[in-house]
Amino acid sequence: RYFHFCKLPGRVMGIRLLRFTSVVIIVLLLVAGALTALLPNIKDDKMPNLRREPKTQSQSTLDSFTLIMQTYNRTDLLLKLLNHYQAIPQLHKVIVVWNNIGEKIPEEMWNSLGPHPVPVVFKVQTVNRMRNRLQNFPELETKAVLMMDDDTLVSAHDLAFAFSVWQQFPEHIVGFVPRKHISTPSGVYSYGSFELQNPGFGNGDQYSMVLIGAAFFHSGYLEDFQRQPEAVHALIDETQNCDDIAMNFLVAKHTGKPSGVFVKPVDIRNLEKDTNSGYSGMWHRAEHLLQRSYCVNKLVNIYDGMPLKYSNIMISQFGFPNYANHKNKM
Amino acid sequence: RYFHFCKLPGRVMGIRLLRFTSVVIIVLLLVAGALTALLPNIKDDKMPNLRREPKTQSQSTLDSFTLIMQTYNRTDLLLKLLNHYQAIPQLHKVIVVWNNIGEKIPEEMWNSLGPHPVPVVFKVQTVNRMRNRLQNFPELETKAVLMMDDDTLVSAHDLAFAFSVWQQFPEHIVGFVPRKHISTPSGVYSYGSFELQNPGFGNGDQYSMVLIGAAFFHSGYLEDFQRQPEAVHALIDETQNCDDIAMNFLVAKHTGKPSGVFVKPVDIRNLEKDTNSGYSGMWHRAEHLLQRSYCVNKLVNIYDGMPLKYSNIMISQFGFPNYANHKNKM
């Protein structure tokens, strides 16, 4: 049979077969080559990647985060902070939420002082609302959001570490400012910090919220926030406050666990006093804390229950700034 | 039809029906009563249960742990430590691994000084082996094991907190003594602590092991350990060392994550100098650290790879001993 095949139509058939075979071989070699190129680098120890990635457009949106900073009447602080934050490793992009209604964004000045390490987008707002920063911005490409108040400076070391912690606890708000609610015999809740009595579970204190003015959280929660009952949005608009408390309620309800993970900052600074605008933050208002207690109770009504949970986990970076922070006293 | 039924066979049928109906009603009431008793207590805020449970035989084996303490030639320290550890809340039972071959256990004395808060079981060993403590003891009822060296005192506060942390990270070794391995250009590994250079991933130090001489881990790992290659057991027997390094290899391989979670102790003490036995621990031997580096490399051979992973997460208890440990410097 074989010889028969070879003979008819003879040489022509043989050449076609040869050509066909060659093409197949070449294709196979190309595929093999492509596969080899796709092979992952075998690393002996799988280390978390804390090295600074070269800043390219394609910095992985899983390994980087978007800074969202809302600003009102403190453009001098904003610009000072932008110079600092724009250089944080693993920053993908900055979204500035411009609450200075009717005022031009400093785009010209910004561009004239380029190039900049990352893109910075100025989102002009039409109404000065506290919850403007919780929109699900289309420019947001990363899974992680870093939200910072426009008067808060956190060191790059703290941010790099906290981001790595967030990557291990992506469903939580991982940040630097813990707060708590407490229950009172009357059933009315109160909001506060360490000055309030401990919730009384074993030793030490507990926190039930991590404020979003200096924290990492999953960008999906912005979409969740938009879907919350209108009463929540109305409450935040009424008080121009409590958006962070509302976010903690949302996250706690979603996870069934404590909403936040507190990372103890080594170097966190409030630059409020440094502003030339004469404007000091909302938290100076006399009614600020009372409002927040009010918000806690309103949110409990809206959500028909208290979803916040306590935690006493405080995370620090091992051996930073130096090994003395864990040296065994034994 | 109904009247027809009622009439035949008349009164007898009526009484039977009445009896039957009564029985059914009573059974239903009993069932309803039982269901009510089984209803869970509705708690407003689901707090982690750090309160001390009354010590009954039925202390939940999920909410309690078993202390396993191996002892050799330091019975005075053992008894001192037992007085301390027997009173730790959430302790279920103590298992003392008696490596004093041929020597009687202090059972008479122990009983004469009863009653004791929890059962203490003395497991007499036939050979003085370091890995005796890693047997899967039948007396072990809890999911959690607390393993302590017989010269180490950790405060009740630290233990209660670390146990609560373990409950949140049950697949990890949660403990108080972090160590690391480092890679060298030659590919040979070295073992050490903070005195070794940082592994070089971002800032600060990293640890890749948590020693089991002061740590919580899942009791299932004891069974896993027994199933490890004979070469692992032989290595530990050869060195009378490294059982803890082997356990970290095991856990890291099992989870694909860093084996340990380091909880920074507030009060941990080594009582070695307090013993009257004149015996000082194995770690004083000149070759101790070199042996441990040796073990790391041997285990890499046995497991055909380095499974240990680095972590820089250091956990402390929020607001304990006091709120100053997290007070915001802003």
Interface residues (C-beta under 8 A of the other chain):
Chain A: D44 D45 K46 M47 P48 N49 L50 R51 T152 H157 A160 F161 S164 V165 Q168 V177 P178 S183 F194 N198 P199 F201 G202 N203 G204 D205 Q206 Y207 F262 K264 P265 I268 R269 N270 G305 M306 L308 K309 Y310 S311 N312 I313 M314 I315 S316 Q317 F318 G319 F320 P321 Y323 N325 H326 K327 N328 K329 M330
Chain B: D44 D45 K46 M47 P48 N49 L50 R51 T152 H157 A160 F161 S164 V165 Q168 V177 P178 S183 F194 N198 P199 F201 G202 N203 G204 D205 Q206 Y207 F262 K264 P265 I268 R269 N270 G305 M306 L308 K309 Y310 S311 N312 I313 M314 I315 S316 Q317 F318 G319 F320 P321 Y323 N325 H326 K327 N328 K329 M330
